[in-house]
Amino acid sequence: MILIGRFGSPFVRRVAITLRLYGIPHEHQALSASGDDRPKLQAINPVARVPALITDEGETLIDSVTILDYLDRLVGPEKALTPSDGAARTKVMALIGLAIGGIEKSIAAYYEMGKRPEEMWHRPWLDTLLEQSKDGFEALDRAAATPWLAGDRMTQADISTVAFWDFAVRVRPSDAPAMDCPNLVAIADRANALPAFAETKP
Ligand SMILES: N[C@@H](CCC(=O)N[C@@H](CS)C(=O)NCC(=O)O)C(=O)O
């Protein structure tokens, strides 16, 4: 199978970490969603977004949600890092929902600042996005168990959170309100010491 996209994308990174933790052999094509790579990416994903995954059967999956679902089914419920049902699944999904809220707002702010000249930034909208991102991650921090987000065992909630948190911290402007997330910092430190996380850190 082939993973498409650079680890600088938190959505690509969460798939790349999962592939490593599952021990699934794969190729990696580090295409970017912008610049010269765009036509090549568009030939794989009509929306020209990363990640995409080309399966061994030749199916192309786009969006990290569909890709993670595929990988979980491939390894089966015993090994899957998203519990397949019950309260354990609901808990992990609730945590991932908060993490997605935090990262989507962080990325929207990143695009507002990166895609427009500064004089065209809509400051009230940018401030709202930065607040929403902070609120999402801080809610996730309050919901965190220990040593991992959902308790004793590392789950997809940890993988996604660490990929998203690392990105959000990296791109957050220095004058934005600081995010107070000691639990996320501790989980990211613990996770980033593991090879699957360290090897994919941009
Ligand atoms: N919901 C998607 C989000 C993917 C996404 O936003 N990817 C970004 C990179 S972080 C991208 O390719 N952006 C280029 C674009 O949207 O044009 C997922 O989970 O895979």
The ligand as an SDF file (V2000), in Angstrom:
LIG
                    3D

 20 19  0  0  0  0  0  0  0  0999 V2000
  -10.5260   15.8460    6.9470 N   0  0  0  0  0  0  0  0  0  0  0  0
   -9.3020   15.6280    6.1900 C   0  0  0  0  0  0  0  0  0  0  0  0
   -8.4540   16.8760    6.2530 C   0  0  0  0  0  0  0  0  0  0  0  0
   -7.2370   16.7710    5.3270 C   0  0  0  0  0  0  0  0  0  0  0  0
   -6.5790   18.1270    5.1560 C   0  0  0  0  0  0  0  0  0  0  0  0
   -7.1060   19.1840    5.5020 O   0  0  0  0  0  0  0  0  0  0  0  0
   -5.3720   18.1010    4.5690 N   0  0  0  0  0  0  0  0  0  0  0  0
   -4.6760   19.3150    4.2930 C   0  0  0  0  0  0  0  0  0  0  0  0
   -3.2220   19.2090    4.7650 C   0  0  0  0  0  0  0  0  0  0  0  0
   -3.1530   19.2770    6.5180 S   0  0  0  0  0  0  0  0  0  0  0  0
   -4.6480   19.5750    2.8070 C   0  0  0  0  0  0  0  0  0  0  0  0
   -4.3730   18.6640    2.0210 O   0  0  0  0  0  0  0  0  0  0  0  0
   -4.9320   20.8150    2.4070 N   0  0  0  0  0  0  0  0  0  0  0  0
   -4.9050   21.2430    1.0660 C   0  0  0  0  0  0  0  0  0  0  0  0
   -6.2190   21.7190    0.5980 C   0  0  0  0  0  0  0  0  0  0  0  0
   -7.2330   21.5110    1.3130 O   0  0  0  0  0  0  0  0  0  0  0  0
   -6.2540   22.2880   -0.4850 O   0  0  0  0  0  0  0  0  0  0  0  0
   -8.5750   14.3950    6.7350 C   0  0  0  0  0  0  0  0  0  0  0  0
   -8.8350   14.0200    7.8960 O   0  0  0  0  0  0  0  0  0  0  0  0
   -7.7850   13.7910    6.0160 O   0  0  0  0  0  0  0  0  0  0  0  0
  1  2  1  0
  2  3  1  0
  2 18  1  0
  3  4  1  0
  4  5  1  0
  5  6  2  0
  5  7  1  0
  7  8  1  0
  8  9  1  0
  8 11  1  0
  9 10  1  0
 11 12  2  0
 11 13  1  0
 13 14  1  0
 14 15  1  0
 15 16  2  0
 15 17  1  0
 18 19  2  0
 18 20  1  0
M  END
$$$$
